[in-house]
Amino acid sequence: MSKEHEQGGLFTREGTRVPLQGVEVTGELLGGHARVRVRQRYHNAEKKPVEAVYTFPLPSDGTLSAFSMTCAGRRIEGIVKEREAAFQTYDDAITEGHGAALLDEERPNVFTAQVGNLLPGEETLIEVEFLQAITAEEGSVRWMLPTLVAPRYIPGTPSGDRTAHGTVDPTARVPDADRISPPIGNVAYGLRMDLLVDLGREVVVESPSHAVTLTRESGTRVRVGFARGEVALDRDLVLNLRSPDTSAVFTPLVTHKKGDGPGTFALTVIPDLLALAGATPRQEVIFMVDVSGSMAGDSLPQAQAALRLCLRHLREGDRFNIIAFQSSFESFKPKPVPYTQGMLEAADTWVAALGADGGTELLSPMRTAVRTAPDGVIVLLTDGQVGNEDEILQAVLAERKTARVYSFGIGTNVSDVLLRDMAKQTGGAVEFIHPGERIDDKVVAQFSRALAPRVTQLQAFFKDVEGTELAPSELPNLVDGVPWTLLGRYTTPGVGKVTLRGRSGNEDFALAIPLELPAESDRPAVEKLWAAERIKSWEAADLSGRRAESMKKRIVDLAVAHQIVTRHTSFVVVEERTGDRRASGQPETRVVPVNAPAGWAMFGTAKEKDRNQDVRAGGRLQRSRGATTGSFPAVPAPRPAAALPPPGSLPAPMRSMVQVRRATAPAAAPMPKMVSKKKGGLLGGLFGGGGAKAQKEYARRESGVFLGEDDGADMESFAPMEAREASAPEPLRHGGGAEDLLARQLANGLWDDVKGPAPEPVRQARATALALLELLREGITSSHALHGAQVKKAVEALLALTGQLSGAPEVAELALGVAWLVAAGPRTRGRIEQAAKPLSGLAGRLGNEVELRQHVDTLAAR
């Protein structure tokens, strides 16, 4: 093996490591926005000048606001130019022996830094600054920073010329593949962090991705760093910031205006549309789960757990189907089926048998899903690692009528551009689930958005003040409880209002919001955020010919005016050098490798990690047409994942369930007794497969024996559905306690006492209240890490049932009282309090948990 490969990283011909020495993230997370700086430290340990090329990610909803280079003790600020002009400036500077750096946007979340003429023994610091709007939902903020550009599935045959140093050739379907595929290697550089958090009041800061240290400063300021000092750049950095007071972290209007120039405003509304909630129409839902090789490891169990929770949030009367996709795809049923207890159990068994393998061929299954439910809801669970994002997005938009796409980004490294774009352009939403994060709240939040009251066809009308050049240009829907932001410009300060008008179902809707636009205000971040949102709206326009060229000019002009990087503009900085610091000749290029993504089983061996290493170039590739071409090194097939991974690879909530089941199982557990579908439910198939294999897997798990991957790991998940259904076991019942109780929850969210003499609504309301009360005694409420989704569904079902309990006031008091005790969040409790107003024995006790608990215990004992 050559010296370049023997230690797993990329090396120069002299055996010296590539020049990137480390990355540091600093900045501030504030109430209205984040201002974050990513610093890259380069050091040339060779005896001649070199050029470093580093492809790295930034948040797709960030706005690049500054770029600088510091060398020889001198800091030089970059400027934004049209993309080709910026490259020409950079290329001329390198050719003439000066120092220079260039920052290109390859995708909204993928960037390339080229740092040319790094001098021997000299250190150079590159700093990229970006802004993000921050809004809180229910007092909580989630902030995420991606740390590496993960490998993507690149469809299509090689086509076109190379213009960059990536490991994949351009294809007809992904013409920029060589610009988004950095080499994988064992790298020595790491990541450090020093972030200041100040949301205006005391907050709890947590990270599911990394161990962090918190330093309390004056007032409400908290400084956040890594507990280990430096960490690998192999997973997203995720921070969750929680505050009990939503208003403390929510600023409805932020403005910027200086002198005689135009002012800029950002108006944020968190709509309360509960008054519009009537009989929510039944939905047609298509679940799509990614089972490609990149989902092997931690990601697939996360996706399976999330999908099971999604299924339990459906309502009787909804129709659903499931599509599992990799290089090909397979459906649970040929067409959507009604959501019933039996179908829930069959779906559980089907989902549990899925394994990860193959490529992420998303186009065909996505098109099939939207064609199947053109007016429905599409729920996509994936790591989003595809190269043909534009092709998929355009296919979705072409096939849909009113269908909305709701996505879960699963895993440590999620390519979020496609997910965010589909959500934005279809009126859906996106959530990201990092290993270790609670998934039930995210699942419930997604379905709440999907089924929540909404206002469409929005228009904004200003009175006594002006609002122009609005962004986004096409106003998004108002969705109950989801922050909604409008940016715009004004020239004259004043006091007035803006009225949002639209349609809620067949009814007209209007919401008036007071505005006070000041003559002076110093929040320059708002101006950049407005310009970036304006540009995004323009970039989304599907134009061609001369209109497309005209739009490109408008984008370039606005981006240059506000110094914003786009797909048509780049940052460039030049250090003019003289004397001995001026280089001669062309520097050799050193392509910086990136880590293998954490948790990806397809990078589980040293041999696999080495597969992309031999991509060092002897000179810079030309950006112009007609550049060199190359071949794509073969990617080894990912090792197949067992249908049921061992507990150590499961997310924490599911791991705890396995441990509970093992602790209560006998040494050699037989198959449990079957229960009827009437009383079966949640746990039937939660870990089971189908037929003999399912029984074998279940028996060995219950006995605490976990065999190797080769035992029972096959592709049964892609056997015909009919064959698997025929041999699938009945739902499995477990011994006693909360899990047995949860296993008997019906698909409608309620429990039932079939022996009771009362009418069914009364019988189910009382049985559900007693079940929730028992769960409460075991500490399970709607905020429980694993079972919270089921509790929330039961609370919603009880609220829907209260109108049928007028003849049984004590049962209504019991049901609503218990619902209030197990519910979390002021909105849900407020709805319960509204429903309880006619019940004099209950209304006065809500809010006093001790007195309320005594009251419901008394009612339950009758």
N, C-alpha and C positions, 0 to 999 in steps of 0.2 A: 504494500500500500504506500502511496506517495506521502511525503511529509505534509502536504496540504490536508490530508484526510485523517492522519493517524490519531488525532485527539478530538475529532468530531466537530471542530469549528472551522471557519474559513481563515486561511493564513496567506500571507504574502509568499513570494518565492523564497524569501530569506527565512521563513518560519516565524515571522512576526505577526501578532494578532492584528485584526482590522482595527482602524483607529478610533472607533466609538468606545469610550471608556465608561460612560454612565449616563443615565437620564434622571432628571429631578423635576417633580411637579410642585409648584408653589402657587399661591393665590388666595382668593377670598371667595367664600360662599356666603352671599348676603341675602337679605330678604327679597329683593327684587331680581337680582341676577348674580351670576358667577363670573369672576374675572380670574382666569387661570393661565399660568405660564408653564410651558414645557421646555426645559433646558436640556440640550444635548451637548455633552462634553467630549471633544475629540482631541486625541493626542497622536502625533505622528512619530512612531519609534523607529522609522526606517531612515535610511541615509539619503533619501531623495524626496522631492515633493510628490504627494499623492492626492487623488480626489476620492472622497468618501461619498457613497450613494446609500441612503437609508430610507426605506419605505416603511411608514409608520401610520397608525390610525389616530384620529381625533373624533370626538362626538359629531354625529351627522347634523345635529341641531345647533352646533356651535358656529360662531361667526369669527373668523380670524381677524384680529384687530391690530396686530403688530408682529414684526419680524426683525431680528437684529443679529449681528455678529460681533463678538468681542475677541480680539486677538492683539497680542503685544501690548496689553493694557489699554486698548482703545476700543470703545463701543461705537458701532456704526449702525444707524437705523436703515432698514430696508424700505423700498418703495414698491407700490403696485404698478405694473405695466401690463399691457396686452400680452398674452401668453408667449407668442413667438418673439415679440420685441424684448420681453424679459429674458428669454433664452439667448437671444442674440447678444444682449448686453453681458450676460454671464459668460458666454462662449468667447466673446472678444476679450473680456478681462482675463480669462484663463490663458488664452493664446498669447496675450501680451505680458504674461508673468505676474499679474496682480492676483490678489486674493479675492474670492467671490463666493457667494452662496445663493442658491436658487430654491424656491419652494413652489412646487406644482401641486394642484389638486387633481388627483386621478379619478376619484369618486368623491361624493360629499363626505365620506368618512375615511378616505385613503389619500395620503399625501407622500410626496417624495422630496427629500432634502438632498441636494447635491452641494458639497462643500469642496471647492477646488483650490489647488495649490496650498495644501496643508504643508507647512515647512517642517523639515526634520527637527525633532526635539521641541516643537512648539505646540502649545495648547490653544484650541479655539473653542469658544462657547457660542452655540447657536440657540436663540430663544424664540419660541413661537408663543404668541399670546392669543387666547380666544375668549369670547364672551358667550354666555348662555342665559336665556331667560329662565327664572326659577319661580314656580308657583307651587303652593302647598294644597294638597287635598286632605281634608279632615286632619289638618295640623301636621301632615307628614310630607317630607321631601325625600326623593330618591335621586342621588347624583351618581353618575357612572362615567368612568373614563376608560376607554379601551386601551390596551397596552401593546398589542401586536396585530399585524395583518395576518390572519390565519389562512391556511390553504383553502381554496375554493374549488368546487366542481366546475370545470370549464368544458362545456359541450361544443361540438362542432369540430371540423377538420381544420388543420393549420392553413392559414390563408393570410396573405399580406406581409408587409415588411416589419421587422422588429425596430422599435425606437427606444427600447429600455433593456434593463439587465435581468428581468424576471426569469423564472425557471420554466415558464410555459410560453409556447409560441402563440401569437395572435391567431384567432379563428374567425370564421365568417360570423359566428354568433357572439363572440366575445373579442372584438378587435383590439381591445386594450389589455389582453391577458398578460402580456409581458410587462405591463406596468403595475400589476396588482398581485404579483406572485413572487415575493422575496424568497430567497433560499432559506431552508431550515437548517439549523446547526446548534451545537452546544456553545452557547455564548458566555462570555465572561462579564459583560456589563450588566448592571442591574438598575433598579428604580428606587429613588428616595422620594419622600413626600414631606411637605411642610405647608399645611392648609389652615387658614383661619376661617372659622365658622362663626357667623354672627347673624342670627335671624331675628334679633330684637328682643329675645327673652331666653330663659333657660331652655336648653334642648338636650335630649338624649341622642348621642351619636353612637351608631353601631355599624359594623362592617361584616357582612357574611362572607366576604372574599379574603380578607386579611386580618391578622391580629394588629390592632392599632393602639397607640397611646394617646391619652387626652390630657391636655394641660389647660386648666382653667385660668383665664386672665381676668382683667378688670371687666366689670359689668357682665354682659352676656356672651363674652368672647371665649371661644374654645379653640385651642390649637391642636391639630390632628397630625400624627406621624405614624410611621410603621414601628411596631414593637421591636422588630429585628433590625431596624435601621435601614437596611437595603433588602429588597425582594426581587425575585425574578420577574421579568416582563413576560409572563405566560398566561395571564388571566385578566379579565376586566377588574378594575378597581371599583368597588361599590360601597357607597356610604348611605346609610339610612338615618335621616334626621327627624326626630319626633318631638312634637310639642303638643301639650293638651289644649292649647288655645290657638285655633286656626287664624283668628283675626290678627294675632301677633306677627304672623309671618305672611300676611297677605296685604299688599298695597294695591288698591284698585286702580289708581291713576298715577303714572310717572311721566314727567315731561322734561324736555330740554329746550332751552331757547337762550340765545346770546345775541345782544345788540339788535340790529335791524334784520338779521337773517330769519329765515322761517323757523318756526318751532316744530317739535316732534312730540307726539304723545303715544303712550302705551296704556290702553284701557283693558283691564282684566275683570271679568265677571264670573262668579261661580253661581250658575243659575239654580234656583230652587223651583223645580217644575212639578212638585208633588201634586199640586192642585190640578194638574192636567192628567194625572194618572187615573185612567178609568179601567175598563176591561182590556188589558194588554192583549193584542192579537197573538194567536199561536204562531210559532216560528217554525221554519224549516232550516235545520242546522246541519252543515256538513263539517265534520271534524277531519282534519288532515294532519297526520303524524309522520314526521320525518324518521325513517329507519335506515338512513344511509350510513356508510362507514364512519363518517365524522361524528355520528351520534353514539358510537360505541363508547363504553366506559361509563362515566357519570351521567351523560346527557339523556340516554334513552330511559333509564328508570325515572328521571325527572319528568320526561314527557309522558310516560305511562301513568305516573301518579297524577299529573295535572289533568290528563284526559279522563281518568276515572272521576276526578272531582267535577270536571265539566259535565260529564254524563249525569251526575247526581244533582246538578243544578237545573236540568231540564224539567219541564212541567208536562204532566199528562195532557195529551192533545198535541204536543209538539211532534214533529217528524224529524228523523235524524238518519245519518249514515256516517261511516268512518272510512277514510281512504288512508292506507299506509303506502308510502312511496319511497323508492330508492332509485336504482337504474330503471326499474319498471314500477308499476303500482297495482294494488289490489284493493277491492272494496269489501267491507263487511257484508253488505247486501247489494244486489243489483241496482236497487233504487231506494230512496229514503223510506223508512218504516216508522209506524207510530211508536211513541215512547211508552212502553208498558213495563211492568215488572219483569216479564219473561224476556223481553228484548234487552233490558238493562243487564240481566244476568248473562245472556248470550254475548253481549258486547264486552262485558268484563273478561270472559273467558278468551275471547278473540284478541283483545288488547294484551292480555298477559302472555300470549304466545309469541309476540313480536320479537324479532331479533334484528340487530343492526348489521348491514352489509351493503356494498355497492356504492354508486354515485348518487348525488343529489339532483336527480332529473325532476325538476319541479314544474316545468312548463305544462306537460300533458296532464298530470293530475290536477293542477290548478285550473286549467281550462275546463276539464271535466266537471270539477266541483261547481264552478260558476255557471256552466251550462245546466247542471242539474238543479241548482237553486238560484236562478237569476235574480230573484227578489228576496232571497233568504239571508242567512248569516253563515259566513265561512270562518271557521276557527282553525288557525294554522299553528302547529307546534313544531318548531324547527330551530336549528342553529343559524339558519340563513346564509350558509356558506355556499353561495352560487355566484357564478361570474356573469350570467346573462340576465341581470336584474331588469334592465330596460325592456327586454323582450317579454319577460314574464308580466311585468306591470302593464304593458300595452295590451297583452292578450286578455288580462283580467278586465281592463277597462272596456275592451271591445265586446266581451261576452256578457257582461253584467247589465242588468236593468237598474234595480235599486239595491242589489246585494252589497252588504258591508263585510269587510274583512277584519277580523280580530285575531291578533297574533300573539303567541308566546315565544319570545326568544330564549331558548334553553341553553344553559351551559356557561363555560368560563370565557368564551370568546364568540360573541354574536355579531355577525355582520348586519347592522341594523338598518341600512339604507332602504332595502327593499321592503322590510316590514313597516317602517315609518311611512314610506311613500304609499304603499297600498292602504294603510290606515287613513292617511290624510286624504287621498283621492277617492276613497269609497265611503268616507264618513265613519270608519271604524276606529280601532284603538290598538295599541301595542303595549305589552308588558314584558319585562325581562326577568328571568328567574336564574339566579346564580346558585350553584350547588351550596347547600346549607341554608338558603333562604326559605322562609315559610312560603308555601305555594298556595295554601287555601285562600288567603286573603286576596291574592292576585287573581285567582280563578273567579272568585265571587265578584271582584271588582269588574272583571271583563264582562261577565254575564249581566251584571247590573247595568253596565253601559249598553250592552247589546239590546237589552229589553227595556231600558229606562225610557220615560217620556222624552221626546225631543221636538225641537222646532226646526223646520226646514225652510228653504226658499227665503233666507234672511236678507234684509236690506237695512241700511242704516240711514236715518234722516236726522240732520243736525238743525237745531233751532237756537238763534242768538249767538252761536259760535259756528265756526266753519271747521270742517274736517275734509281734507283732500288727499289725493294720492294714497288711498287706503291700501293696507296690506294685512292679510292676503286680499288680492283683488276680488276673489270670489269668496264670500263670507262662509265659513264653515258652519255646520249645524250647531245649535245649542242643545246640549245633552245634560239632563238633570245631574247636578253635582260635579260636573267636569269643568275645570277652568277653561275659559274661552277668552282669547285675547285679540284685540284689534289695535293695529298701529296706524298712524296717519300723520299728516302735516297740518300746520295752521300758521297764518301770518299775523292775525290780529288777536291779542289776548282778550279774554272776556269770560262771562259766566253764562251758561246756557244748559242745554241738555241734548242728548242723542237718544233717539227712539229706535229700537230694534223691532222691525215688523217681519212677520213670517207666518207659517202655517203649522199648526199642531193638529195632525190628522186632517179633518175636514173643517177645523175651526181656525179663525183668524187669531193671531197672537201679537201682542205689543208689549214692550218693556221699555220704560223711560228711565234714563240714567242721568243724573246731574253731572255737569262738567264745569270745572274751573281751570281755564288755561292761562297760566301766568305770563307776565311780560319778561321775567328773568327766571331761569332755572338751570341748574348745573348737573345734569345727568347725561353726559355725552354717550354713555353706552346705549341709551335709548335710540339715538340717531343711527348708530351702526346696526342695531338690531332691526330697525325699520328698513334700512337700505337692504340688508340681507334678505328679509322677508319679501320685499318688493322684487328682488332679483329672483328668488325662488319661484314666485308667481310667474314671472316672465319665462324662466327656464322651462316651466311646465307647459307652456303654450306649444301646441303641435303645429308649427309653421314650416313652410318650405319656400324655396326660391328666394326672391328678392325680399319678401317679408321676413324670412328667417335671418337674412343678412342684416336687415334693418334692426331686428330685435337684438342680434348679437352686438351691434354697435351701441344700442341703448344700455345693454348689460355692462359692456366694457366701460362706457362713460360713467355710469353710476358707481361701478366698482372702483374705478380709479379715483373718482371724486371722494369716496369715503374709505379708500384704501382697504378693500375687501377682496380676498382671494376667491375666485370662482373657476369654473371649468374653462373660461376664456381669459382669465387674468392670473398672474403669478407675482409673488414677491421676489425681488432681487436686491442684493446688497453687494457693493464692490468696495474693497480696500485698496486704494491706490498705493503702490509700493515703489520704493526707489532703492538704489544701491544693492547691498548684499541680500536684501529681503525680496528682491524681484527675481522670480524663477525664470528658468530658460527651458525650452522644450515642452512637450506635452506630458502632464502627470499621468501615471498609471492609475487606473480605477480600482478601488477596493469596495466591493459590494458587501454591505453589512448584513450578516445573517440574522434571523430572528429565532426565538425559541419555538420548540414544538408546543402547541397549546396544551395547557394543563387538562388532564382528564380524558384526553383523546386516546383511546386504546390503539388507534391505527399508528401511533408513534411509540408503541410500547417497547421496542427493542432498539439497540444501538445501530443495528444494520438498517432499520427503517429510518432512523434519524439521519443517517449519512446519505440518504438517497438523493438529496438535492445539493450536495456540497460543491460539486465540480462545475461552478458557474462563474468563476473569476474571469474577468475580462482583462486583456492586456492593454486596452485603451478605451476611451469614452465612446459609447455608441452615439451615432449622430441622431439628432432629433428630426432632421429633415427626411423627406421621402427617400426611399431607396436604401435604407440602412441594412445592416447585416441581419441574417436570419439564423435561427438555431433550432435545436431539437428539444423536446420536452422529455426529461428523464422519466422512465417508467415508475409509476407509483405502485408499490406492492399492495396486494389485496389485503384489506383490514381483516384481522382475525375475527371470526364470528363470535358474537356475544351469546352466552347462554340465555335462554328465554327467561330464566329467573336468576338474576345475579345474586351473589352472596351478600349478606347484610352490610359488609364493610363498604360496598360500592353503592349502596342505596342512599338517597337523601335522608337527612336525620329523622324527619317524621316517620317515614316508612320503615327505617331501621328500627325505631323504637317499637313499631308494631310487630316486626319479626321477633324482637327480643321478648316481648310480652307473650307471644304465642309459644315460643320455645320454652319459656320459663314455666308455662302451665301445662305443657305436653308431657305425656308419659315417655319413658325411655325409648320405647318402640311403638310409636303411635300408629294405630290402624286408621284407615279412612274414617272420618267422622260420619255420624249418622246424617242421612239426608233430611232436608226439611222441605215443606211444600213451597211452591213458588209464591203462594199467597203470603207466607211469612218470611220468605227468604229476602235477600237484598244485598246489602253492601259487600259483605265479605265473600259472597259466592263468586269465586273467580278473581278475587283481588290479587291473589298470588297463583291461582291455578291455571293450568293450560288446558289441554283437552285429552280425553281418552286415557290410555295406559301411561303415557308420558306424564300427564298431569298428576295421576295418582302416585307415580314414582317420585316426582318432584315434591309433591305435598308430603309424602311419608318421610322422605329423607330430611326435609326441612323441619318437620315437627319433631323428629328424633334428634335434631341438632347436628346431623351429619351433612357436610357440604362437600360434594365430590368435585373433581376437576372439570375444566371446560369440555374436555373430550367426551365426558360421560353425559349423554343426552343433549349435547349442543348440536342442533341441526337446523334445517330450514323448514321445519314443520309450519312455521308461521305463514308460509306462502303455499301451504296445501289448500285445495279448494275449500271454501267456507262450509259447503254442505257436508263434506266429510268430517270436518272438525265438529260441526254442530251435532252430527249424529252420535258421536262418541263423547260429547262433553258431559261432565258430571253435573248432577243437581247442585244447587248452591250449597256451600259447606257451612255447617253451623259449629260455632266454637263454644267452649264451656263458659257460661256465666258472665256476669259483670257487664261493663259498658259495651264491650264489643258485641256480645250477644244481643244486647238491646239495640244497638245501632244496626245490626244485621237484619233486624225485623222492621226497620223503617221502610215504608212503602215508597213507590216511585213518586207519589204525589207529595211526599215530604211529611206525611202524617203517620201515626201508628193507629191500630185498630184493635178493639176487643170484640172479636166476632161473637162472643157469647152474651154480650150485653143486650138488655131488652130495649134500650133507648133508640130513637131514630139515629141513623148513621152519622149525621153531622155532630150530634151531641156525643155520641159514643166515641167518635174519632177525636173530637176536641178534648174530652176528658182523658182518653188513653194517651194522647200526645202530651198533654200537660203533665201527666204522671211520669211519662218517659223522660221528659226534659227535667223534671224535678229530680229524678234518680240520677241523671247525668250531672246535674248541678251538684248533688251530694258528692260525686266523684271528681268534682273540679273541672267538669267539661262545660264550657260556655261557647258562645259564638267566636271567641278569640282563641280557642284551642288550636294548637299547631296542626293537628291532623284532622280532627273531627268538627272543627268550627264550621265548615261549609254545610255539613248536614244539620247542625243546630240552626244556622241562619235560614236554611230552606224550611225547616219546621216552623220557625217564627213567622216567616212569610206566609206559610200555609195557614197558620192559626189566624193571622190578620185577615186573610181572605175568607175565613170561615165564620168570623164573629157575627156577620150579618144574618146567619142562619141559627143563631143561638138565643134569639129573643125570648123563647119560651123556657130557657134554662139559664137564668141569670147567675146562679152559683157556678155553673160550669164555665160561663163566659168570664166571670171574675177569676176563677182558677186558671183558665187558659191565658188570659191577658196578664195576670199577675206573674205567672211563671215565665211567660215570654219576656216581660220587662226585666226579670232577674237574670235571664241567660243572655239577653241582648247586650251588645256593645256598640257604642256610638250614639251621639245625641239625636241624629236623624231618625233612626229606627225607634228609639225610645219615645221620641216626640210623636211618632205615628201611633204607637201603642197608647200613649196618654190621650190622644185625640179619640181613639176608639173606645177608651174606658170612661169618657165623660158621662155617658148615661148611667153608669154603674156606681151608685152612691157609696156602696160598700167598698169600692176599690179605688175610686178616683183620689180620695184624700190620703191614701196610703202610698201611692206611687211617689218615689223620691226618698222615702224612709225605708231602707232595705231591711232593717231589723224588724220593724212592724209588719212590712209586707211579707217577709218570710214566715212570720208567725201566722199571718192570715191565710196564706196559701197552704201551709201545713195543716191548719185546721180544716180547710175545705177539702184537702186531699184525703183526710181521714174519714170523711163522711161517707 
